[in-house]
Amino acid sequence: MDIEQLSTPFYLMEEEKLERNLRLLDEVQRHSGAKILLALKGFAFSGAMEMVSEYLHGCCASGLHEARYAAQKVGKEVHTYAPAFKEEEIDEIIGLSHHLVFNSFAQWRRFRDRALGRVSCGLRINPEVSASPADLYNPCAPYSRLGIRREAFEPDQLEGIEGLHFHALCEQDADALEKVLEGVEAKFGAFLPRMKWVNFGGGHHITREGYDVEKLIRLIKSFREKYGVEVYLEPGEAVGWQTGVLVASVLDIVHNGIDIAILDTSAEAHMPDTIIMPYRAEVRGAGAAGEKAYTFRLAGNTCLAGDVMGDYSFDRPLRIGDRIVFEDQIHYTIVKNTTFNGIKLPDLAILRKNGSVEIVRRFGYEAFESRN
Ligand SMILES: Cc1ncc(COP(=O)(O)O)c(C=O)c1O
């Protein structure tokens, strides 16, 4: 099948680009001795999971559904953490998981007897050090519910605990990790030698150009040697980073002081971080507003006035039927998609290494009907 034949909207993930990311992550594993897990919350694309399984040690899951998905699609290790676990789900989660991370001592006490001997148990700590770009993405911000602060840590309740977990980064380099590790050691260093493993969470932007991979490797190696622990990383974004696009079509062009192209996709429903974070997605062949001859506002096909991707300029005027290609739309998109306004979910397609294109999932009315 030809990419031109796919009907829009669709996400197209490129296997070759995914493999490039996975190879780099594997290099980190081999040189540092760390084990890397895919954070499914950021990147869960069925067509990619076989390849993920070839290179990584497994997945980290945010609860029962992701744990089931991890076991089914990737196999290998499943590490599950949630801000709180539910009574009626915990046994199934324990059965699926290799590591189980509790967010509080209350949860640990509640489920300890059911978990011990069946799964390796850990606690999420809050090192209270983070340089996250925004509070929305900062698990160490004041009043955070994520992780146990040193002040609330109960050293007499550690029997049976084999690991500590922290997650404090967001799209950051190894120097940010270094600072977080200093915080972890300053606050929790006394407990590290009695642990079997420490999970450094996600937010490591390892596959971004310019990331200091050598420094990451040095940090991991020295931490492992110093405390005699296994180190895990669980990136999501770094796995799916720059692996593919969201392709949409221009449905109509309206004018209200500016030219506005209405697309058959939605920033709100299909590219939510462009609104939440917010950030501006790159559009293939387009420049900033005013940079090229013809500027258009690109907007979504829902009722939300703010369902806007941004203002972009093109070498020629956009026409109805033109295709718009949003770059880097594979991570934190598919996993967050909604059918707001009943809008069609973008199909999921994959460009295989041999050049063939396959549709992995096609969505229609039933996707909307089954959830509403
Ligand atoms: C506990 C935990 N682990 C891993 C991740 C993955 O982070 P990223 O996709 O930024 O690497 C997140 C993201 O929120 C997280 O909360």
The ligand as an ORCA input file, in Angstrom:
! r2SCAN-3c Opt
* xyz 0 1
  C       6.491      7.154     36.830
  C       6.829      7.524     35.428
  N       7.723      6.777     34.756
  C       8.054      7.051     33.474
  C       7.465      8.106     32.799
  C       7.840      8.351     31.367
  O       8.360      9.612     31.177
  P       8.896     10.085     29.743
  O       7.907      9.661     28.735
  O       8.982     11.555     29.869
  O      10.215      9.436     29.546
  C       6.522      8.907     33.463
  C       5.878     10.039     32.779
  O       5.067     10.745     33.281
  C       6.184      8.603     34.808
  O       5.276      9.317     35.477
*
